[in-house]
Amino acid sequence: MAVDEATSSPQPTLVRTLGLGSLTVYGVGDMLGAGVYGLMGRAAGLMGNAVWLAFVMAMLVALLTGLSYANIGSRYPRAAGAPYVVHRAFRAPFISFLIGLGVAASGLTSMATGSRVIAGYVQSLGVGLPTGVLAVGFLMLLSLVVFRGMRESTWMNMLCTGVELSGLLIVIGVGVGSWGSVDYFEVPPPEAGGMEAGLTLGLLLQGAVLTFFSFIGFEDILNVAEEVKRPRVVLPLGLMLALLIATLLYVLVAISAVSVLSYRELGQSKAALVDVVRKAAPAFPPILFTAISIFAVANTALLNYVMGSRLLYGMSRQGLLPVFLGRIHSGRRTPHVAILVLLGVVLTLVLLGDIRQLADATSLLLLMAFVVVNGALVVLKFRPNEPRGSFEVPVVVPMAGVLVCLVMIIGRVFGPGADARAPLIAGGIITGIGLLYVLRRPRHVVVEEGPEHP
């Protein structure tokens, strides 16, 4: 039991329910999401038959930050681990405050966007209710699941992951008979959109920038550290397994897609994987992919909700946010106040309407957070007497993580198709967080290791 400093009375804590298997499923479900169903067509239009290489390149880029997060999780397995290590490294509460709320903002916009996507899918099935009503109803249901507990959230995650995985396995299954039918290193010629003739490093980097967000989920995994059994060992192993499983699935799906349809057809398709199945297996009912997409989007929203509530809880316990956000429900053992606050914020975002520009802006904030967290690990590795974890990486790994995340930021701000509004909105969000910090002005931020985690 923890102790509430305001009342000096014992307070309930989070419950450790996640083992290696459930944590790996949690990570795989987080990384798969629904994005691959729409992303595959765009990626194939850019990379041609070599689209599978874009996912491999993106995985290698993401792996650097993933290894850093695995190292952090084995050293400091706690909720709001990223703000914690940032403050532990730099002793700058504002930077920790900015990183924590920036990551939370990314999750909230993803939830709000996903709820409206789900409303659209449900309407396509013949339900005549307005988008706002369906989106709000979905979020209310989701909040009940997250409030009930991590065990219930894990069950829902496993169900959704199983459904979205089945969709990818269907694509692989219907396409495997066509494997070997094309040149898997063929790329579009320059006049068709390719950067240069042939497969170049520049083209690979552009493909990696496009597909990079198919692999992130480090924050979500790190923030449930206080609900993981033996987190110093299980957390880094689960994170790495999830990344490798997601990579294998993406590569197999990409090879199947370009084996069935030409990359030109895929690039022009609005539902690339559905079109792949429609051509390879005409008898397969397309409506099932609508259902699969609903589960995939719901899973992403669920995991962002869990992540956000644990992030606010952890930041509260560190002194970065008000104490009440760190309250744990005595019966359900969940951060119920943080869950309720997040529900209010995301409902507001949903009622604002289309927030895709806001979502793009917060994805930039997430990349900035990766830069700072990698940098914090570099500092902590050079500092004597810092605790070592069961999973340690050479200091060159977080250094390289800083570099590649900066490249990702540059690619998203200045690359082909970049929208100048996203960095402007990101700057506005940072300014808003700065104003909140001035109003909040944390007086005491906890930097000690705290109770030993098993």
N, C-alpha and C positions, 0 to 999 in steps of 0.2 A: 504493500500500500504506500502511495505517496502521501506527502503532508502538504496541506494547503497553508501557504505562508500567511495568508490573511486571517485564517481562523485557527491555525495550529492544530487542526483536526485531520485525521487520516482520510485520504481520498482514494477511491478505487483507481486502478490502473488498467491499461489495455491488456488483453488476454493473448497469449501466444498460441495460435491455432495453426499457423502455416508451416508445413514441412517442406522438404525439397520438391516433392512432386507437385503439391498445390502451388508453391511459389513459382515453379517453372511454368505451369499452366497459366498462372496470373501474368507472367511476363510475356509468354507467347501470345495470349489473347490481347494484351496491350499493344504489342508490336504489329500484329496482323491488322486489326481494325478493318474498316471498310475502305480505306484509301486505295488499297491495291486494286480494287474492282474498277475504279475510275482511272487510277494512275497508270496502269499497264498500257493502255492505249496511247497516252501522251508519251510515255517512255519509249514505246516501240516506234512512234513517229519520229522521235529524235534519234534513237540509236539503231534503228533497223533490226535485223536479226540478232545483233549483238546486245540486245536489251538485257540479256541475262548478265552480261559483264557490268552493266550499270549498277545492278543490285549487289554484285560482288564488290565493286569499288566502293559503293556507299556503305556496305557492311564493314569494310576495312577502315574507312574513315570513322564510322560510328564506334568501331571496336576500341579505338583509342580512348574516347570518353567513357565507354562502357567499362574498360579496364580500370580507369580512374575511379569510377563510382563503385566498382567491386572492391577496390582497395580501401576506399573510404568506409564502405559498409562493414568491412572486416575489422577496421580500426574503431569506428565510432557508430555502432549500430543503434541509431535512434531516429525517431520521427523528426522531420525538418532537418535532416542530416546535412543538406547543402548549406543552408544559412548558418548552421552550427560550425561547420569546418571553415567557412568563409570568415566568420568572426574569430574563430580560434586562430586562424592564420594572420589576419590583418588587424584585428582588434578595432574594427571600424563598424559600429552598429548600423550606420546608414547603409553601407554596402550590403550587409546581411539582410536588412529590412527590404532593400530594393530587390535582392535576389529572390527572397522568399515570396514577396507579393507579385513579382514578375512571373515566377513559375505558376503561382496560383491563378493569375490572370490568364495565362495560357490555357490552363485546365478549364477555367470557367467559360471562356469563349468557345472552346471545343465542345463543352457540354451544351451550351446554348445553340450552337450551330447544328450539332448532332440531333438535338430534340426537334428542330424544325425539319431536318432531313427525314427523320422518322415520321413526322406528321405527314410529309409529302408522300412517303411510301404507303402509309396507311390509307390516305385518300385515294391513291392509285388502285387500292383493292376494293374501292366502292364505298368507303365510309365518308359520309357527307358532312362531317363536323368541320368547323373552321380550323385553320392551321394552329392558331394560338391556343385553342381549347385542347387540341390533341397534344401539343407540345407541353403545355402546363400539366395535363393529366399524366403524361409520361414521367415528367420530373418529380411529381408528387409520389408516384409509385416507386421511383428510384430512391427517393429520400427515405421511404419506409424500409426498403431493403438495407440501405446503408446504416440506418439507425438500428435495425434489428441486431446487427453484429457482423463481425468479420467472417464467421462461419457461413452465415446466410449469403453474404456478398460473394464468398468463395464459391458457393454452390451455383449462384447465378452466373458467375464468371466461367465456371466449368461448362455450364450448359451453353452459354453464348459462344465460348471458344470452340466447343465441339461442333456447333452448327456452322460457324464461319469457316472452320477447318474443313468441314465436309464439302463446302462449296469449292474450295481450292483443290481438294482431292478429286472432285468431279471433273474439274478442268484438266488436271493431270491425267486422270483415267481416260477421258475421251480423246486426249491428244497423244498419248503414248504410242499409239499405233502409227502415228505420222512422224515420229522422231527420226532424224537422219535425212529428212526429205529436203532440207535447205542448208545453205551455208550459214552457220551460226556466227560468223565473223563479218557478214555482209552489212554494210551501213549505207544510209541514203547518200546519193551523190550530192555534190555541193548545190546544184540547182534545185534539188528537192528538199533543201533545208539543212544538209550536213555542213559542218564548219569548214572542213577540208576534205580532199579526196582520201578515202581510206580511214581506218580506225586509228585515231590520234589520241594523244594524252589529253588534249583540249576537249575533245568530244567525250572522253571518259569522265573528265571532271565535270562537264556540263550534265552528263547523265547522273553522276553521283549527287550533284546539288539537287537535281529534280527528285531523286528517290531517297535522299538521306532521311527524311522524316518517317520513312517506312520502318525505321529501326529504333527510333528513340522510345524509351520507356524506363530509362534509368531512374528518373525522379520518382516515378510511381512505385518502383520496386524498393528504392531506398527509404521512402517515407512510411513503409509498413514494417520497418526493421523491428519495432517494438512488439510486433505481433508474429514474429518468425521464431520458430524453435531453433536454438543454437545458431543465432544470426551470424556470428563471426565466421562460421564455416558455410552455412546453408545459403546465406544471401549472395555472396560472390559466385558460388557454384550455380545457383538458380539463375542468376542474371546472365552468365556466360552460356548456359544451356539454352535459355530462351532465345538469345541472339543467334546461336548456331542453327537451331531448329527453324527459326523464321527465315534465315538466309537460304537454307536448303529448300524450303517451300517456295520462296520467291523465284529461285533459279529454275526449279522444275516447272512452275507455272509459266514462267517467261518462255522457256524452251517449248512447252506445249502450245502456247498461244501462237508463236511465229511459225510453228510447224503446221498448224491448221489453217491460219489466215495469213496473208501477206502483211508485212509491216505497214504497207501503205493503207490497207483496209483497216488495220488495227488503229492506226493514227487518226483516221477519220471517224472512228466509231465512238459513240457516246456511252456505250456499254460493252466494252471490248470483250470481256470474259464471257458475257452472256452470248455475244455473237459467235465466239469460239465454240461454245457448247451447242448453239443452234445449228452450226454447220456440221460439226462432228457427230452430233447425236440429235437429229431433228425431232425425235419423239420426246425429248426431255422437256417438260413444261417450264417455260421461262418464268412463270409466276413464282416458282420455288426460289429463284434467285432474288426476287423481291423480299421474300421472307428471310432468306439468308442475310441479305443486306440489313434488314431491320435488326436482327440479332447482333450483327457485327458493329453497327453504329451504337446500339444499346450497350454493348460491352465496353466500347471506348468511353462512353459517358459514365458508366458505372465506375471504371477504374480511375477516371479523372476526379470523380466525386470522392472516392475513398482517399486518393492522393491529397486532394485539396483539404479535406477535413483533418487528416493527420498532419499536414503541413501547418495549418493554423494552430492545431493543438501543440505541436512541437515548438513553434515560435512563441506561443504563450508561455510554455514552461521555461523557455530560455529568457523570458523577459522582454522580448521584442514586441509582443502584442498583449492586450489586456488579459488579466488573469482569468476572466470568465470564459474565454475561448479555450482554456485548458481543462475545463470541467469534464469529468467522465461520468456517464450515467451509471448509477449504482447497480441497476438491474441488468442493463444491456451491455455495459462495459464498452461503450462507444462515446466519442467526443460529441455529444448531442447538441451542445450549443454551437460548436463550429459547423456542424451539419446544417442546423437551422439557419445560421447566418449565410452560409453558401447558397442555400436554397433561395433565400430572399434576393441575393445578388443575381443569380442565374435567371430567376423568373423575370427580373427587371430587364436583363439583356434579351431574353426571348421576346418580351413585349415590345422591344425597340425595333424588331423586324430583322432585316438582312444585316448581319454583322460580319460578313466575310472579310472586309478590309480590316476590321478589328482583329479577327483571327490571324490574318497574315502578319499584322503588327506584333501580336503577342508571340508568334513563332520566332520572330527576330529577338524578342526578349529572352526566349528560351535558349537560343544560341548564345546570346550574351552571357546568360547564366552559366552555360557550359564553359565558356572562356574563363570566367572568374573562378569557378569551382576547380577546374584543372590547374589554374594558377595557384589557388590556395593549397592544393595537394603538393605542388612543387615546393612552396614555402615550408610546409609542415615536414616534408621529407628532409629538408636541410636543417631543420631545427633539432637540436639535441634533446634527448629525454622524452620525445613524443612516443606514445605507445605504438607498437608494431602490431599489425593484424596477421591473421593466418594466411592472407592473400596479399602479397606485396608485389608491386611492379617497379621496374627501374624508373628513375626520375625522368628519363627521356620520354616515357609514355605520356605523362600529363603535359610535358613541354610540347610534344607533337600534337596533343589534343588541343592546346591553345591555338596553335598555328592553323590546323585544319578547320577549326570552328570559325576562326577569323576569315578563312577563305570562303566558307559557306555563307557567312554574313555578306561578304563582298559580292559573291555570286547572286545572292537573293536581292541585293540592293541595286547592283549595276549590271547584272546579267541580262540575257535576252528575255523579254517579256516582263522585266521588273517594273513595278508600279511605285512611283515616288511617294504615293500616299502612305504606304505601309511604314517606312521609316519616320515620316512626319507624325503619324499616329503613335508609333512607338515612343517617339520623343515626348509627345503629349502625356502618355501614360507614365513615363519616368518622372515628368514634372509633377503629375498628380500624386504619385507615390512620395515624392519629395515633400510636397505640402502636407500629406498625411503624417510623415515622419516629424516634421516641425511641430505639428499639433500634438502628436503622441509623445515625442521626445523620451524614449526609454531611458530610465535612470540607472538601471542595473541589469546588465546582460550576463547571463550565466555562461562561463567558458570552461568550467571544470568538467571533467569526464563524467562525474555523477556516479550513481550506483553501477557496479560491475554488471555487465550483461552476460548471460550465460553463453 
